[in-house]
Amino acid sequence: MKKTWKTTYEGTDISVINTFSTLKLQVDGKTQDVYWGIMAWQVRLWGSVHAQAKRHRIKVVVGPRWLTFDCAIFVDDELLFDSTEGRSP
C-alpha cells in the first residue's frame, strides 16, 4: 500500500512517500533522503529547501499509530505538516 503526504513551503513542494518497504523524502520531485526496511518504526528523514535566498532544514518523522502510519514535516524545527490533523497547522 502506498501512502503519500504532501505540503508546500515557500512555493516548494515537499512529499513523503511511504510504500511497503521504502520511505522517501522528495523536494520538488527530487529524492533527498530514503529509508529501506519492512518495519518503519519512528523513522526520521532529512533534507533541505532553498527559499528567500537561504537554505532551510527539513526533518520528517514517520511512525506507526494504531493501524496506520502518521507523518510530521518540520522546516527549521517548526511544524509545517501533521498527518494526525490531516492538514498543515
C-alpha positions as CSV (number, residue, x, y, z in Angstrom):
1,M,0.0,0.0,0.0
2,K,1.4,3.4,-1.0
3,K,0.7,6.5,1.1
4,T,1.9,10.0,0.2
5,W,1.9,13.1,2.4
6,K,2.3,16.5,0.7
7,T,2.8,20.1,1.7
8,T,4.5,23.2,0.4
9,Y,7.0,25.6,1.8
10,E,7.5,29.0,0.1
11,G,6.3,27.6,-3.2
12,T,8.4,24.4,-2.9
13,D,6.6,21.0,-3.0
14,I,7.6,18.6,-0.2
15,S,6.4,15.0,-0.4
16,V,6.9,11.9,1.8
17,I,6.2,8.6,0.0
18,N,5.6,5.5,2.1
19,T,5.5,2.1,0.4
20,F,5.6,-1.3,2.0
21,S,9.4,-1.3,2.1
22,T,10.6,2.3,1.3
23,L,10.2,5.8,2.7
24,K,11.3,8.7,0.6
25,L,11.6,12.5,1.1
26,Q,11.2,14.4,-2.1
27,V,11.5,18.1,-2.7
28,D,10.2,19.3,-6.0
29,G,10.2,15.7,-7.2
30,K,13.8,15.0,-6.4
31,T,14.6,12.4,-3.7
32,Q,16.7,13.9,-0.8
33,D,16.6,11.0,1.7
34,V,15.4,7.4,1.6
35,Y,14.9,4.6,4.2
36,W,14.6,1.0,3.2
37,G,13.1,-1.5,5.6
38,I,9.9,-3.5,6.1
39,M,9.2,-2.2,9.6
40,A,9.5,1.5,9.7
41,W,9.3,2.4,13.4
42,Q,9.9,6.0,14.1
43,V,11.9,6.8,11.0
44,R,13.5,10.3,10.5
45,L,14.3,11.7,7.1
46,W,16.4,14.8,6.4
47,G,16.6,17.3,3.6
48,S,16.7,20.9,2.7
49,V,14.8,23.5,0.8
50,H,16.1,26.9,-0.6
51,A,13.8,29.8,0.0
52,Q,14.3,33.6,0.5
53,A,18.0,33.1,-0.5
54,K,18.6,30.8,2.5
55,R,18.8,27.1,3.0
56,H,16.2,25.6,5.4
57,R,16.5,22.2,7.0
58,I,13.7,19.7,6.6
59,K,13.0,17.0,9.1
60,V,10.4,14.3,8.7
61,V,9.2,11.9,11.3
62,V,7.1,8.8,10.3
63,G,5.9,6.2,12.6
64,P,3.0,3.8,13.4
65,R,-0.1,4.9,15.3
66,W,-2.8,2.3,15.9
67,L,-3.3,0.6,12.5
68,T,-1.9,3.4,10.3
69,F,1.3,5.4,9.9
70,D,1.5,9.1,10.6
71,C,3.9,11.8,9.3
72,A,5.1,15.1,10.6
73,I,7.1,17.5,8.5
74,F,9.3,20.3,10.1
75,V,11.2,23.1,8.4
76,D,13.8,24.7,10.7
77,D,12.3,22.9,13.7
78,E,8.9,24.4,13.1
79,L,5.9,22.1,12.4
80,L,4.8,22.5,8.8
81,F,2.5,19.4,8.4
82,D,1.0,16.9,10.8
83,S,-1.0,14.0,9.3
84,T,-2.8,13.4,12.6
85,E,-4.5,16.7,11.9
86,G,-4.8,15.9,8.2
87,R,-3.6,19.2,7.1
88,S,-0.9,21.9,7.7
89,P,-1.3,23.6,11.1
